[in-house]
Amino acid sequence: MSTTESLPITALPIIPLPSGHVLLPGVMKRLHVNDRPDIVALLRTVFGKSADEFLSNAHQIVGCVPLKPPTQVQFLRDKAGQSHVEGEPESPLERESFGVEDIADRIIKAVITPESKIAKPADLFSHGVSAKVVGLEERTAGGITVLVEGVSVFKLGRIVQEAPYISAEVEYSPTEDAVDATGQKLFLQLKSLSKELVILLRMSALTLRSGTGLPPLLARRVDQFVSSKDPSEAAALAHFMVSAIDANYTDQLAILTAPSLNSKLEKAVEILTKHVNTIRQQIKASQKAVIRRPDTSILRPPARFRPFQPGNNDDDQEDEHGDLSKRLQVSKLSPEALTVAQRELKRLKRMSPAQAEYQVCRNYIENILEVPWVKTTDDNLDSSMLARARKQLNDDHHGLEKVKRRLLEYLAVLRLKKQLEQEASQAATPPITDGKEVAPSPRRFQDKSPILLLVGPPGVGKTSLAKSIATALGRKFHRISLGGVRDEAEIRGHRRTYVAAMPGVIVSALKKVGVANPVILLDEIDKVGGSSFHGDPSAAMLEVLDPEQNWSFTDHYMSIPIDLSKVLFIATANSLETIPAPLLDRMETIYLSGYTTLEKKDIAARYLVPKQLQANGLRPEQLSLSDDVLLKVIQSYTREAGVRNLEREIGSVCRAKAVEYAEARDEGKLEGYNPNMTVQDVENILGIEKYEEEIAESELRPGIVTGLVAYSSGLGGSVLFIECSEYPGNGRLHLTGHLGKVLKESAEVALTWVKSHAYLLGLTNDPTEDVMKNRSVHLHCPSGGVPKDGPSAGCAITICLISLFSGRRVSPQLAMTGEMSLRGKVTAVGGIREKTIGAMRAGVKTVLLPDQNRKDGQELPDEVKRGLEVVYIRNIWEAIRAIWPDWTVADVQINRVESHL
Ligand SMILES: Nc1ncnc2c1ncn2[C@@H]1O[C@H](COP(=O)(O)OP(=O)(O)OP(=O)(O)O)[C@@H](O)[C@H]1O
């Protein structure tokens, strides 16, 4: 739109614009005037000297005329927007700094910094723009700023005056044409380019650090301004946009002199397109730069602490992605795992390594790739498997016949199942697509073999049995120690949302062995913590150990179902008491009881001595340990159900002998070295005896009875002395010796029974007399520091009280165990094997066992059967008869009276 007709002025005072500046209609411009007496004179004359005069003359129009572009030199601008003149490029760097391909050959010589000078009429460009002076400002740095607003384009005519300022006749350009169809198209193009530019400038405010971006508020305003324009304002939009982007001098001059609206719009579209492309490139380049040099100074340690990382650049990142993709292609994953891994890899490719999430995602993919989803080792399940397994178990372990038999049964079943599986899979051959193996269908044969639980005292060979099974099967072996696991996350892994999240022990074990069918030993399953605020680890074990569920075990970190059905789990425990019932229910228990002295001697001779000789660098002929020596070590230096301490003591003996041998050899006195070890040598090497025969020290007096105890900690069995003493009192029973509740109750039951049968026993003269009248009894079990509990001392306490009241002694070589009811009935107890072995070790000759334990008695080791006389009793009367065969008082009562209540 033109305002030509409303402007009658034909001669205008002219402000020559500073070099490189162009004013366009509708646009405001600040002109910094410094050292320009011509402009100061113009302003004084035209607008008066005072502010009031200026305001009253504010309608005055001036002509703003740009300077002619130098004809002999071409202006070019570099990326930083500086003007340069054409010339030969001096270096690739110089060429690079322009980054404009089409001027690559011509290029740039020097930076032009035009000094302000008083322009002459000859310097003026042919066209200019009439403008309103809308403001004047004094500058702090000196000079003034003139604010002008462009009104209309004119052609410069005759110069009317040259000094003190230029004044010239002007000829306004004709009214602009109405917008035709082409103009309409160009206008729309210009509008959309303008909008795109605003968006790009907003984006660059986020990505570029150079401050080229547009603040959001301003961007919105510009956007609104552009949107509000209609085709009739096409020229105004062109002027505004070309000025706003600060297009180069020649382009602005081209707009100024455009002969028609369409050519102006065409030029504006061209300028804007160029500009939009440049900004796009800048944004792209800046994104690359972010990837190349992530500005993560906050996230990273300072450079001097940073380890050297070779080639931390784009290529490395692409290598990493390529490497992961390759591994993904070759790894055999389950279909679910493959889908997840592909999805995560896609996510990873979109991320910048500077993002914290990048490493998390990468670790996750690595973990998926490391888990053996389908890879297995071939089981040695051929026809010779059972014979081989039997040999392996026998080679590694002495005795344990029952356990070995059970393990062989287990392996036989496994083999039969495997055969069935093979037959089934042959019948339904898996589909092959594109030569690739198809993952097994979820309805395949599931191996639901029971999970074995080996229970027994420490050092009886539970771990080594599991290892032997793995060797016999040819499977990989891994041991997971569950002792002290309190946190469910240790078994199931942490969710990935946590910092430093990891998979749980089960997945870690699979990653370590690298196959899906290892033998995994879950050691010390009885020491897994119960439910707490950390979750319930034993509940997590339920899923692991349930053959019905564990084919789709879900680790919190992996969150993909993992098939554990091919894993052979073997658990070990020292006692069953702390294992939760549901967990116990899922396992098949195999008991391993402690070894007898003779068994230990055999184990030592066949396995431990050769092992320790080798460990200490001795040859078999350089040390010989006789049976006596071994027995001495077993009986005087170890007291345990297993053989771990025994192995350690044998190790000490071997070391001492190794030193002796080495010294003899070094001194050349080998002929004086004696490879045979004597019992005396053992005492010299191992020091004074740690354990002496307990029976030897016990005195024979009324009120002392030898009971039997099996330690719940799995330490085997031993004897337990029960001592009673009476003192004048009011019938009180005083109990000491760290006794548990059940044991105390047993003592009360025993006292009640004795009181009620005192007359029959001949302890009182009158059936109505209280045997406890005027006396109190103190019952004590020595080793007061060791907690004792359980009902099995009932019989022994009763006998102890009877012995005290009757004054009859009980032989210390006679021990007894059995729970007693209030009717005097002796009932079954546990741990018979441990108790009898302990009794024999302590020098006991006769044991009284409940008749109900006859079956356990029959299964006792031959050595125990030979060394101990076992008497089975059904009630306390039978016990009395067995202990004091000469006591006739009670004899009469045995079969007639069982109970007096
Ligand atoms: N019957 C046996 N024959 C040969 N060696 C044995 C026998 N029993 C145990 N050993 C040996 O005793 C040592 C300890 O055994 P192992 O580590 O298997 O005990 P464990 O029952 O697993 O103990 P814990 O409950 O403390 O883990 C091993 O060196 C093992 O070879």
The ligand as an SDF file (V2000), in Angstrom:
LIG
                    3D

 31 33  0  0  0  0  0  0  0  0999 V2000
   31.7900  -88.3780   52.9010 N   0  0  0  0  0  0  0  0  0  0  0  0
   32.8300  -87.6130   52.5580 C   0  0  0  0  0  0  0  0  0  0  0  0
   33.8260  -88.1310   51.8490 N   0  0  0  0  0  0  0  0  0  0  0  0
   34.8630  -87.3690   51.4950 C   0  0  0  0  0  0  0  0  0  0  0  0
   35.0260  -86.0950   51.7890 N   0  0  0  0  0  0  0  0  0  0  0  0
   34.0630  -85.5030   52.5010 C   0  0  0  0  0  0  0  0  0  0  0  0
   32.9060  -86.2250   52.9060 C   0  0  0  0  0  0  0  0  0  0  0  0
   32.1250  -85.4160   53.5820 N   0  0  0  0  0  0  0  0  0  0  0  0
   32.7220  -84.2060   53.5860 C   0  0  0  0  0  0  0  0  0  0  0  0
   33.8970  -84.2690   52.9380 N   0  0  0  0  0  0  0  0  0  0  0  0
   34.8080  -83.1560   52.7270 C   0  0  0  0  0  0  0  0  0  0  0  0
   34.6140  -82.2050   53.7570 O   0  0  0  0  0  0  0  0  0  0  0  0
   34.7970  -80.9090   53.2700 C   0  0  0  0  0  0  0  0  0  0  0  0
   33.6160  -80.0410   53.6380 C   0  0  0  0  0  0  0  0  0  0  0  0
   32.4890  -80.4710   52.9220 O   0  0  0  0  0  0  0  0  0  0  0  0
   31.3940  -79.4950   52.3470 P   0  0  0  0  0  0  0  0  0  0  0  0
   31.9780  -78.1650   52.0880 O   0  0  0  0  0  0  0  0  0  0  0  0
   30.6980  -80.1780   51.2470 O   0  0  0  0  0  0  0  0  0  0  0  0
   30.4840  -79.3810   53.6030 O   0  0  0  0  0  0  0  0  0  0  0  0
   29.0090  -78.8320   53.7040 P   0  0  0  0  0  0  0  0  0  0  0  0
   28.1680  -79.9380   54.2240 O   0  0  0  0  0  0  0  0  0  0  0  0
   28.5800  -78.2190   52.4590 O   0  0  0  0  0  0  0  0  0  0  0  0
   29.1800  -77.7580   54.8470 O   0  0  0  0  0  0  0  0  0  0  0  0
   28.3870  -76.3960   55.0780 P   0  0  0  0  0  0  0  0  0  0  0  0
   27.0290  -76.7560   55.6040 O   0  0  0  0  0  0  0  0  0  0  0  0
   29.2110  -75.7150   56.1290 O   0  0  0  0  0  0  0  0  0  0  0  0
   28.3630  -75.6830   53.7890 O   0  0  0  0  0  0  0  0  0  0  0  0
   35.0030  -81.0300   51.7920 C   0  0  0  0  0  0  0  0  0  0  0  0
   36.3510  -80.8950   51.5030 O   0  0  0  0  0  0  0  0  0  0  0  0
   34.5200  -82.4220   51.4720 C   0  0  0  0  0  0  0  0  0  0  0  0
   35.2230  -82.9640   50.3810 O   0  0  0  0  0  0  0  0  0  0  0  0
  1  2  1  0
  2  3  1  0
  2  7  2  0
  3  4  2  0
  4  5  1  0
  5  6  2  0
  6  7  1  0
  6 10  1  0
  7  8  1  0
  8  9  2  0
  9 10  1  0
 10 11  1  0
 11 12  1  0
 11 30  1  0
 12 13  1  0
 13 14  1  0
 13 28  1  0
 14 15  1  0
 15 16  1  0
 16 17  2  0
 16 18  1  0
 16 19  1  0
 19 20  1  0
 20 21  2  0
 20 22  1  0
 20 23  1  0
 23 24  1  0
 24 25  2  0
 24 26  1  0
 24 27  1  0
 28 29  1  0
 28 30  1  0
 30 31  1  0
M  END
$$$$
